[in-house]
Amino acid sequence: MKTITISRRTAISFAAATCFSGVIGARETSSFLDLDQTTRVVAPLNPVARKLLIRGATIISMDENVGNLAKGDILIADGTIVAIGVNLNSNGAEVIDAAEMIAIPGMVDTHRHCWEGQLRRINPNAASLEDYSNATHLSFAKYYRPQDIYVGNMVSALGCIDVGITTVIDNSHNSRSAAHSDAAVEALLDAGIRAVHAPGAPGAGDWDKAHWPGNLARLKSKYLTNRPEGLLTLGVMDGFPKLETDQWAVARELGAVIVTEFIGGDLASQLEGLHRKGLLRSDNIFNHCTDLPESAWKILREAGVRVSVTPRSDAHYGIEDGLNAWKAALEHGIRPGLSVDNETSYSGDMFMEMRVAFYQRRVQGKPGNAEMVASTNASRLLQAATIDGAACAGLDRRTGSLTPGKQADIVLIRTTDLNLYPANNVIGTVVHAAERSNVDTVIIGGRLRKRGGVLLGVDQAKLRSAIDESRAYLFKAAGYQPEPFSESFKPIANK
Ligand SMILES: [Zn+2]
């Protein structure tokens, strides 16, 4: 196996790009919870390591040119992967011993409503989108303060990192004021996750209407112009079920992606008109895409629309026929990302999304489609959770595979743990057996965020007390009496 390295010219252009976008260097954490330093739940991020060497890992690169290595090294400089090979010279780098570990690219969650973090599993048996909304938009969302958005986004972002998700598209559809949007962004930045933050107007209650549609330009100027953060990019979340194409135009002027909750039965009929007007483009990201007719898939493919499929969400809430669109998208030449969507009903990890997608597609292929059964394999699923997700987020030039020249977004999975040992098949171990407890190390943009199984710089006790305060306030404000053993979430009377 030859060593694959980044060319000098690429290295220089990457270094220039990352410097411009401010990846390198520490950042003060924000003070959304309290001005008192002692209440901050995360420490200011460590500077990106100048040089890191991951030594002796089993490497799944998700890059055809790099391939898989039974034992190899990954050299990182100033946040960028510069070489992958065998017995690389450490040359003064900090060395991470990764013997008995599997290195994979950081996973990408292409659709998560991060603001709901403190409402985790509040409605585990929700059987419809309306029922989901009962415990979110129609109740607690209306009372969210900026600090509640901060807490929700923080716990979601840290939860992502903890389980090996290094990039998330934050579908932030509860942006009630400029301060709410700022709180969401600041939590993502403080957590140190790579994120596409896509704010959207709330679904219920009163909010600062004057704040839209100017919010996006304001956010861009505040966080990405002159004071750029390399881990952050911007999008906008469309209204549901009505598409807001005037908002699309605003996003396009600013170079932001457009995220739409695209439920086939409700919205497919609009595609032809939108396509004729040239409004569907490769900066559209459509979530769900359930039950789309043939003609709709043809349009999405022609227009280059990106797709995020939601294996658990579609089945859990019975969206259309409950079948996620992974199979349909692949059949129509689109490689979608996978997404968690909501933690209000289930866990926040991509391992489960991969498995649910696997089993569903296997079942769909069972009646005589041996090719589909065979092609539904662990490798294909990991591709969906990494490089295809990065493409869906528009970030595949920067992340999604272990490739010299890309940002160092890397997860190390410990195979000596009781549930994984022995790792007879490497990709099978990751996709079909690994879980949060096996995620030993997480690196984002060359910055260590988890090491030895521990999230770095996070005060867990303070984080929990911030969550408790937010939860107590939201429950009281919405008039909700906690029912920890309840089988259902009773709608809260409108106050
Ligand atoms: Zn969603």
Residues whose N, C-alpha, C, O or C-beta is under 5 A from the ligand:
A	BS01	ZN	D341
